[in-house]
Amino acid sequence: MLINIFTDAIERGWENFIARPSGPMNFRFIMQPLMAGILAIRSGIKDAKEKQPPFLWSAISDSSNRKAILKKAWKQIRVPFFIACVLDIIYELIIHRSIYPVEMLLTAILLALIPYLLLRGPSNRIARLLMKHRTKE
């Protein structure tokens, strides 16, 4: 029964998420991933300068340092994640007159965490290539 409630909440959350870009406060569908992307690129460049391996790969493969890697990443992404949560709560109160925690978390994850996770590693690799290219010149 609890699983059914959770899956229903995820299904409703996904349907509402897809409908949100055309509704009120749709600016956040651009601004939140953009902010997360900027933070990810900045972190990826810093990782490249410190000769750190790409973020997502090291978080998955380096079990001995995983906790430290994720803790460091959380420090950088937590503010955009919480802003995404607050904006979604405001949206839900305006549209639904209620707060749906699963939908709020789903939206915050999709708008803040996923862009960060997808961009930090590639920005590290690109920064390394550019730094290597500069040293050859």
N, CA and C of each residue as an Amber inpcrd file, in Angstrom:
protein
   411
   0.8160000  -1.1950000   0.0000000   0.0000000   0.0000000   0.0000000
   0.8590000   1.2580000   0.0000000   1.9060000   1.2920000   0.8340000
   2.8050000   2.4460000   0.8950000   3.5170000   2.6360000  -0.4390000
   3.8810000   1.5230000  -1.0780000   4.5410000   1.6010000  -2.3840000
   3.5970000   2.1970000  -3.4130000   2.3160000   1.8140000  -3.3740000
   1.3320000   2.3740000  -4.3020000   1.1710000   3.8770000  -4.0990000
   1.1440000   4.3180000  -2.8720000   1.0210000   5.7510000  -2.5840000
   2.2390000   6.4840000  -3.1410000   3.4210000   5.9220000  -2.9260000
   4.6420000   6.5510000  -3.4070000   4.6950000   6.5870000  -4.9360000
   4.3510000   5.4660000  -5.5880000   4.3710000   5.4470000  -7.0550000
   3.3150000   6.3790000  -7.6300000   2.1550000   6.4800000  -6.9910000
   1.1350000   7.4410000  -7.4380000   1.6440000   8.8710000  -7.3120000
   2.3450000   9.1480000  -6.2220000   2.9020000  10.4890000  -6.0140000
   3.9580000  10.8040000  -7.0720000   4.7710000   9.8310000  -7.4130000
   5.7960000  10.0520000  -8.4480000   5.1320000  10.2590000  -9.8050000
   4.1330000   9.4580000 -10.0960000   3.4240000   9.5860000 -11.3760000
   2.7600000  10.9580000 -11.4820000   2.0550000  11.3560000 -10.4360000
   1.4150000  12.6790000 -10.4150000   2.4700000  13.7790000 -10.5060000
   3.5700000  13.5830000  -9.7960000   4.6580000  14.5640000  -9.8220000
   5.2460000  14.7250000 -11.2080000   5.4290000  13.6150000 -11.9050000
   5.9890000  13.6840000 -13.2550000   5.0210000  14.3780000 -14.2130000
   3.7410000  14.0410000 -14.1240000   2.7420000  14.6950000 -14.9790000
   2.6860000  16.1960000 -14.7040000   2.7150000  16.5680000 -13.4420000
   2.6970000  17.9890000 -13.0950000   3.9920000  18.6820000 -13.5100000
   5.1110000  17.9780000 -13.4000000   6.3900000  18.5620000 -13.8010000
   6.3890000  18.9070000 -15.2880000   5.8730000  18.0030000 -16.0930000
   5.8280000  18.2290000 -17.5340000   4.8870000  19.3930000 -17.8700000
   3.8400000  19.5920000 -17.0820000   2.8960000  20.6820000 -17.3400000
   3.4220000  22.0330000 -16.8430000   4.3820000  22.0610000 -15.9520000
   4.8320000  23.2970000 -15.3050000   5.5360000  24.2990000 -16.2090000
   6.3010000  23.8970000 -17.2070000   6.9840000  24.9190000 -18.0050000
   6.0420000  25.9050000 -18.6970000   4.8020000  25.5380000 -18.8900000
   3.8700000  26.4570000 -19.5290000   3.0190000  27.2130000 -18.5050000
   3.2080000  26.9460000 -17.2390000   2.4230000  27.5830000 -16.1920000
   3.1400000  28.7580000 -15.5580000   2.6090000  29.2220000 -14.4280000
   3.2500000  30.3290000 -13.7300000   4.6260000  29.9220000 -13.1860000
   5.4740000  30.8990000 -13.0280000   6.8280000  30.7010000 -12.5050000
   7.6670000  29.8080000 -13.4190000   7.3730000  29.8130000 -14.7140000
   8.1040000  28.9520000 -15.6360000   9.5530000  29.4150000 -15.8420000
   9.9020000  30.6170000 -15.4180000  11.2760000  31.1180000 -15.5260000
  12.2700000  30.1950000 -14.8190000  11.8160000  29.5070000 -13.8030000
  12.7330000  28.6560000 -13.0410000  13.1810000  27.4450000 -13.8360000
  12.4650000  27.0840000 -14.8900000  12.8880000  25.9710000 -15.7360000
  14.1090000  26.3390000 -16.5710000  14.3910000  27.6250000 -16.6410000
  15.6100000  28.0960000 -17.2920000  16.6460000  28.4620000 -16.2380000
  16.2320000  29.2240000 -15.2380000  17.1720000  29.7740000 -14.2640000
  17.7930000  28.7060000 -13.3540000  17.0250000  27.7700000 -12.8800000
  17.5670000  26.7880000 -11.9400000  18.5800000  25.8420000 -12.5900000
  18.2840000  25.2700000 -13.7590000  19.3310000  24.4550000 -14.3960000
  20.5470000  25.2970000 -14.8050000  20.2900000  26.5480000 -15.1940000
  21.4030000  27.4300000 -15.5530000  22.3070000  27.6740000 -14.3560000
  21.7280000  27.9710000 -13.2060000  22.5120000  28.1730000 -11.9830000
  23.2860000  26.9120000 -11.6030000  22.6110000  25.7800000 -11.6420000
  23.2800000  24.5160000 -11.3170000  24.4020000  24.2410000 -12.3130000
  24.1640000  24.5530000 -13.5800000  25.1810000  24.3620000 -14.6070000
  26.3960000  25.2450000 -14.3850000  26.1610000  26.5020000 -14.0260000
  27.2710000  27.4170000 -13.7490000  28.0970000  26.9040000 -12.5720000
  27.4230000  26.4680000 -11.5150000  28.1460000  25.9100000 -10.3670000
  28.9220000  24.6530000 -10.7540000  28.3250000  23.8150000 -11.5820000
  28.9900000  22.5830000 -12.0080000  30.2230000  22.8880000 -12.8530000
  30.1060000  23.8370000 -13.7550000  31.2450000  24.2050000 -14.6030000
  32.3620000  24.7980000 -13.7510000  31.9810000  25.6680000 -12.8400000
  32.9810000  26.2600000 -11.9400000  33.6950000  25.1700000 -11.1270000
  32.9200000  24.2310000 -10.6000000  33.5090000  23.1340000  -9.8210000
  34.3570000  22.2220000 -10.6940000  33.9060000  21.9650000 -11.9180000
  34.6630000  21.1210000 -12.8380000  36.0040000  21.7380000 -13.2020000
  36.0190000  23.0540000 -13.4170000  37.2750000  23.7440000 -13.7150000
  38.2090000  23.6730000 -12.5110000  37.6420000  23.8770000 -11.3280000
  38.4550000  23.7800000 -10.1050000  39.0140000  22.3600000  -9.9450000
  38.1900000  21.3570000 -10.2170000  38.6540000  19.9680000 -10.1510000
  39.8060000  19.7410000 -11.1260000  39.6870000  20.2920000 -12.3320000
  40.7450000  20.1090000 -13.3370000  42.0410000  20.7600000 -12.8710000
  41.9480000  21.9540000 -12.2930000  43.1420000  22.6390000 -11.8000000
  43.8000000  21.8610000 -10.6630000  42.9800000  21.2040000  -9.8500000
  43.5010000  20.4110000  -8.7390000  43.8400000  18.9800000  -9.1510000
  43.6980000  18.6960000 -10.4610000  43.9700000  17.3670000 -11.0260000
  43.1140000  16.2690000 -10.3920000  41.8710000  16.6080000 -10.0990000
  40.9080000  15.6500000  -9.5640000  40.2640000  14.9050000 -10.7250000
  39.8920000  13.6600000 -10.5320000  39.1900000  12.9280000 -11.5960000
  37.7860000  13.4990000 -11.7920000  37.1700000  13.2200000 -12.9280000
  35.7980000  13.6930000 -13.1620000  34.8710000  13.2790000 -12.0170000
  33.9930000  14.1860000 -11.6470000  33.2000000  14.0630000 -10.4290000
  32.3410000  12.8060000 -10.3700000  31.4390000  12.6510000 -11.3020000
  30.4770000  11.5470000 -11.2170000  31.1940000  10.1950000 -11.2640000
  32.2030000  10.0920000 -12.1270000  32.9570000   8.8480000 -12.2150000
  33.6370000   8.5260000 -10.8830000  34.2650000   9.5330000 -10.2710000
  34.9570000   9.2690000  -9.0050000  33.9630000   8.9860000  -7.8800000
  32.7960000   9.6170000  -7.9160000  31.7750000   9.3510000  -6.8910000
  31.2620000   7.9110000  -6.9920000  31.1950000   7.4150000  -8.2080000
  30.7050000   6.0480000  -8.4110000  31.8000000   5.0160000  -8.1400000
  33.0040000   5.2830000  -8.6180000  34.0450000   4.2550000  -8.5990000
  34.9580000   4.2840000  -7.3680000  35.0790000   5.4100000  -6.6920000
  36.0130000   5.5180000  -5.5710000  35.2650000   5.3880000  -4.2490000
  35.0510000   4.1520000  -3.8360000  34.2490000   3.9230000  -2.6320000
  34.9350000   4.4230000  -1.3660000  36.2400000   4.4980000  -1.3580000
  36.9350000   4.9530000  -0.1470000  36.7770000   6.4510000   0.0800000
  36.6040000   7.2240000  -0.9930000  36.4470000   8.6830000  -0.8660000
  35.0530000   9.1720000  -1.2190000  34.1390000   8.2550000  -1.4640000
  32.8020000   8.6300000  -1.9270000  32.1130000   9.6120000  -0.9880000
  32.1810000   9.3480000   0.2950000  31.5060000  10.2090000   1.2680000
  32.0570000  11.6330000   1.2060000  33.3590000  11.7780000   1.1510000
  33.9790000  13.1050000   1.0840000  33.6440000  13.8090000  -0.2230000
  33.6340000  13.0630000  -1.3180000  33.3170000  13.6270000  -2.6340000
  31.8870000  14.1490000  -2.6490000  30.9510000  13.3390000  -2.1460000
  29.5420000  13.7470000  -2.1370000  29.2880000  14.8940000  -1.1600000
  29.9950000  14.8860000  -0.0460000  29.8460000  15.9640000   0.9300000
  30.3040000  17.2970000   0.3330000  31.4230000  17.2770000  -0.3630000
  31.9430000  18.4740000  -1.0090000  30.9730000  18.9770000  -2.0830000
  30.4270000  18.0620000  -2.8630000  29.4670000  18.4410000  -3.9030000
  28.1910000  19.0020000  -3.2850000  27.7240000  18.4000000  -2.2000000
  26.4980000  18.8610000  -1.5490000  26.6560000  20.2940000  -1.0540000
  27.8420000  20.6330000  -0.5440000  28.0960000  22.0030000  -0.0800000
  27.8940000  23.0000000  -1.2160000  28.2250000  22.6040000  -2.4360000
  28.1430000  23.5040000  -3.5720000  26.7530000  23.5670000  -4.1870000
  25.9940000  22.5070000  -4.0860000  24.6950000  22.4560000  -4.7690000
  23.5130000  22.6350000  -3.8220000  23.7440000  22.6430000  -2.5190000
  22.6180000  22.6720000  -1.5850000  21.7820000  23.9470000  -1.6790000
  22.4050000  25.1030000  -1.8650000  21.6240000  26.3420000  -1.9480000
  20.7090000  26.3330000  -3.1740000  21.2290000  26.0230000  -4.3930000
  20.3010000  25.9350000  -5.5280000  19.2290000  24.8670000  -5.3470000
  19.5710000  23.7680000  -4.6710000  18.5850000  22.7230000  -4.4290000
  17.4730000  23.2340000  -3.5080000  17.8460000  23.9190000  -2.4310000
  16.8380000  24.4470000  -1.5070000  16.0100000  25.5620000  -2.1500000
  16.6340000  26.3680000  -2.9900000  15.8780000  27.3940000  -3.7180000
  14.8610000  26.7210000  -4.6360000  15.2720000  25.6470000  -5.2990000
  14.3460000  24.8970000  -6.1550000  13.1860000  24.3480000  -5.3310000
  13.4710000  23.8680000  -4.1250000  12.4080000  23.3610000  -3.2440000
  11.4440000  24.4770000  -2.8520000  11.9800000  25.6090000  -2.4350000
  11.1310000  26.7280000  -1.9940000  10.2760000  27.2450000  -3.1490000
  10.8760000  27.4070000  -4.3290000  10.1000000  27.8810000  -5.4760000
   9.0040000  26.8940000  -5.8540000   9.2850000  25.6150000  -5.7180000
   8.2580000  24.6320000  -6.0330000   7.1480000  24.6350000  -4.9900000
   7.4910000  24.8570000  -3.7370000   6.4570000  24.9660000  -2.7010000
   5.5570000  26.1580000  -2.9960000   6.1470000  27.2800000  -3.3800000
   5.3520000  28.4680000  -3.7370000   4.4410000  28.1440000  -4.9190000
   4.9960000  27.5020000  -5.9390000   4.2120000  27.1040000  -7.1030000
   3.0480000  26.2060000  -6.6950000   3.3330000  25.2000000  -5.8840000
   2.2840000  24.2650000  -5.4690000   1.1890000  24.9660000  -4.6670000
   1.5660000  25.8910000  -3.8210000   0.5590000  26.6260000  -3.0490000
  -0.3070000  27.4940000  -3.9570000   0.2960000  28.1100000  -4.9720000
  -0.4710000  28.9400000  -5.9040000  -1.4150000  28.0890000  -6.7440000
  -0.9070000  27.0090000  -7.3000000  -1.6870000  26.1890000  -8.2390000
  -2.5750000  25.1660000  -7.5430000  -2.0150000  24.4180000  -6.6080000
  -2.7370000  23.2940000  -6.0060000  -3.3330000  23.6040000  -4.6380000
  -2.9330000  24.7380000  -4.0610000  -3.3680000  25.1130000  -2.7050000
  -2.9770000  24.0660000  -1.6620000  -1.9080000  23.3400000  -1.9760000
  -1.4050000  22.2990000  -1.0840000   0.0500000  22.0480000  -1.4250000
   0.7670000  21.3860000  -0.5230000   2.1650000  21.0490000  -0.7700000
   2.2730000  19.5370000  -0.9220000   2.9380000  19.1450000  -2.0080000
   3.1840000  17.7330000  -2.2880000   4.6860000  17.4960000  -2.1930000
   5.1610000  16.9420000  -1.0670000   6.6110000  16.8010000  -0.8530000
   7.3350000  15.9710000  -1.9160000   6.7260000  14.9040000  -2.3950000
   7.3900000  14.0660000  -3.3970000   7.5520000  14.8440000  -4.6980000
   6.5160000  15.5890000  -5.1020000   6.6100000  16.4120000  -6.3090000
   7.6740000  17.4820000  -6.1470000   7.7230000  18.0970000  -4.9640000
   8.7060000  19.1360000  -4.7020000  10.1190000  18.5760000  -4.8240000
  10.3680000  17.4190000  -4.2330000  11.6970000  16.8100000  -4.3100000
  12.0370000  16.3900000  -5.7390000  11.0710000  15.8340000  -6.4460000
  11.2880000  15.4300000  -7.8340000  11.6640000  16.6420000  -8.6830000
  10.9350000  17.7270000  -8.5300000  11.2090000  18.9380000  -9.2960000
  12.5830000  19.5030000  -8.9470000  12.9170000  19.5770000  -7.6670000
  14.2170000  20.1080000  -7.2540000  15.3600000  19.2300000  -7.7600000
  15.1690000  17.9360000  -7.7470000  16.2030000  17.0330000  -8.2530000
  16.3920000  17.2350000  -9.7530000  15.2910000  17.3280000 -10.4840000
  15.3840000  17.4740000 -11.9400000  15.9270000  18.8380000 -12.3620000
  15.6110000  19.8920000 -11.6040000  16.0340000  21.2370000 -12.0020000
  17.3860000  21.6490000 -11.4400000  17.8240000  21.0430000 -10.3490000
  19.0780000  21.4780000  -9.7200000  20.1400000  20.3730000  -9.6890000
  19.7970000  19.2180000  -9.1860000  20.8210000  18.1850000  -9.0080000
  21.2580000  17.5290000 -10.3150000  20.3210000  17.1740000 -11.1530000
  20.6560000  16.4670000 -12.3940000  21.5560000  17.3120000 -13.3000000
  21.2280000  18.5930000 -13.5500000  22.1520000  19.3850000 -14.3780000
  23.5540000  19.4670000 -13.7740000  23.6310000  19.6000000 -12.4630000
  24.9330000  19.6620000 -11.7910000  25.7110000  18.3680000 -12.0160000
  25.0540000  17.2530000 -11.7910000  25.7220000  15.9540000 -11.9370000
  26.1620000  15.7000000 -13.3730000  25.3610000  16.1420000 -14.3250000
  25.6830000  15.8920000 -15.7280000  26.7730000  16.8080000 -16.2770000
  26.9430000  17.9950000 -15.7030000  27.8850000  18.9600000 -16.2580000
  29.2330000  19.0400000 -15.5590000  29.3160000  18.6340000 -14.3190000
  30.5690000  18.8110000 -13.5910000  31.7060000  17.9740000 -14.1740000
  31.4800000  16.7380000 -14.4730000  32.5260000  15.8780000 -15.0360000
  32.9850000  16.3220000 -16.4140000  32.0600000  16.5440000 -17.3600000
  32.4880000  17.0100000 -18.6800000  33.2230000  18.3610000 -18.6420000
  32.8270000  19.2480000 -17.7450000  33.5390000  20.5270000 -17.6590000
  34.9590000  20.3080000 -17.1450000  35.1470000  19.3370000 -16.2810000
  36.4840000  18.9650000 -15.8170000  37.3150000  18.4780000 -17.0120000
  36.7480000  17.5820000 -17.7990000  37.4810000  17.0260000 -18.9440000
  37.8230000  18.1140000 -19.9640000  36.8830000  18.9930000 -20.2570000
  37.1310000  20.0680000 -21.2250000  38.1920000  21.0290000 -20.6930000
  38.1040000  21.3620000 -19.4110000  39.1020000  22.2500000 -18.8120000
  40.4870000  21.6130000 -18.8670000  40.5760000  20.3200000 -18.6210000
  41.8740000  19.6290000 -18.7050000  42.4430000  19.6860000 -20.1180000
  41.5770000  19.4580000 -21.1100000  42.0290000  19.5250000 -22.5000000
  42.5280000  20.9240000 -22.8480000  41.7920000  21.9350000 -22.4150000
  42.2020000  23.3140000 -22.7020000  43.5040000  23.6640000 -21.9910000
  43.6550000  23.2140000 -20.7560000  44.8950000  23.4890000 -20.0240000
  46.0820000  22.7600000 -20.6790000  45.8440000  21.5450000 -21.1230000
  46.8960000  20.7830000 -21.7960000  47.2780000  21.4580000 -23.1130000
  46.2860000  21.9350000 -23.8320000  46.5170000  22.6210000 -25.1080000
  47.3070000  23.9130000 -24.8990000  47.0140000  24.6420000 -23.8400000
  47.7220000  25.8880000 -23.5400000  49.1840000  25.6410000 -23.1910000
  49.4450000  24.5570000 -22.4920000  50.8330000  24.2840000 -22.0910000
  51.6860000  23.8540000 -23.2730000  51.0550000  23.3030000 -24.3140000
  51.7910000  22.8930000 -25.5230000  52.1850000  24.0940000 -26.3730000
  51.4310000  25.1740000 -26.2530000  51.7060000  26.3570000 -27.0980000
  52.8360000  27.1730000 -26.5930000
